Amino acid sequence: MQADLFCRVVDNYGDIGVTWRLARQLRQEHGWDVRLWVDTLSSFARIEPRVRLELASQEIDGIRIVHWTTPAPDVQPMPVAIAAFSCGLPETYVTRMRETRSLWINLEYLSAEPWVEGFHALPSLRADGLSCHFFFPGFTCQTGGLLREASLLATRDAWQRDRPRQRAFLSRLGVPPEALVSWSGCADAVTDIGGGLCARLISLFCYPQAPTDALVEALQHAPHPTILLVPEGIAPTLQAGRQGNLWIVRIAFLPQPDYDRVLWTADLNFVRGEDSVVRALWAGKPLVWHIYPQTEDTHLVKLQAWLSRVGLPRPAQDLIRAWNSQDGTPAPGKSLMQALSTADMINWGQRAEQLCLEQASMPDLVMNLDQFCRSKCQQNTLSPERLK
């Protein structure tokens, strides 16, 4: 199988994050020959340090990477063209596709809305005679599924059993020694240590409009100490250091494998967009999803569809809705304190583990995409038009 995979970076890291994972898995697990087109190499380099910004073409992990410029390089299309998040393809490329009749896949946005199941894998005929198929990631077997490498959960489990390795990792990230002492003695973050409660570890990745001040205010006065990991560039008004019962720790913007380790280690993950919410789901830990804001509050409809499907405890749902409230009401502080109470955290954690196992019982996105493309390419090869 050979494919051109196109990515236009709209939301700094989510688009390329999903696309890069997809490219690697197609190559490594299914043997595809992948040519990846990316328009913004600087965003790509934040999650993949091996990317060289000055090169028009380069290869990493057996994947050819093309800097998608305007005008775009004029090349012969691969048999499969995948437009990540339904980005448009270069006009010169589309013109050539009229000759090659390549299979065109529009990889859509992730959604838990029921209508997605009815549109998944359907073709759409264009006025120029070309057609493209909609491929929807999703949370049911009637959709394309979620990105999940074959070894992901086994690798995660090994990491989560290795407390010394986690401690060394957090130390490298810059967590202060006194915070590590409070955190590292407890596997469940509720055991007494030295007459006080163990520190919880929370990761924060959010959009600029998130109510982070309310979060910090609540954590400063929470009964549990908290270590809050915040990547550079996220919530820039938050100052690193000790504030009441809270340590705010600024960490580097990490490559994807290290960000996975942050999610696996934390007790609670605030995540944003599409890539990080799926990775947080595979961590099997409680998560708060900051969904990408859209006009007319369309994103809140999508958020409610997801909440209705995943069945989180009520305090967790209240916190997630508060975190996504555009007008600041209801304030997330009270919801946070309720959700972080010991009993509710236990219930939330159990549901997070269960949800992870439920999703892992389904075929993953790349497996479904591989099977779909192979089937369509075989049909196309045997069609009367191709046999003329």
ABEGO torsion letter per residue (X at the ends): XBBBBBBBBABAAAAAAAAAAAAAAAAAAAGBBBBBBBABAAAAAAABAABBAABABBBBGGBBBBBBBOBBBBBBBBABBBBBGGBBBBAAAAAAAAAAGBBBBBBBBBBABAAAAAABGBBBBBAAGBBBBBBBBBABAABAEBBBBAAAAAAAAAAAABAAAAAAAAAAAGBBAAAAAAAAABAAGABBBGGBBBBBBBBBBBBAABBAAAAAAAAAABABBBBBBBBBGBGAABBBEBBEABBBBBBBBBBAAAAAAAAAABABBBBBEAAAAAAAAAAGBBBBBBBBBBBGGAAAAAAAAAAAAAGBBAAAAAAAAAAABAAGOBBAAAAAAAAABAAAAAAAAAAAAAAAAAAAABBBAAAAAAAAAAAAAAAAAABAAAAX
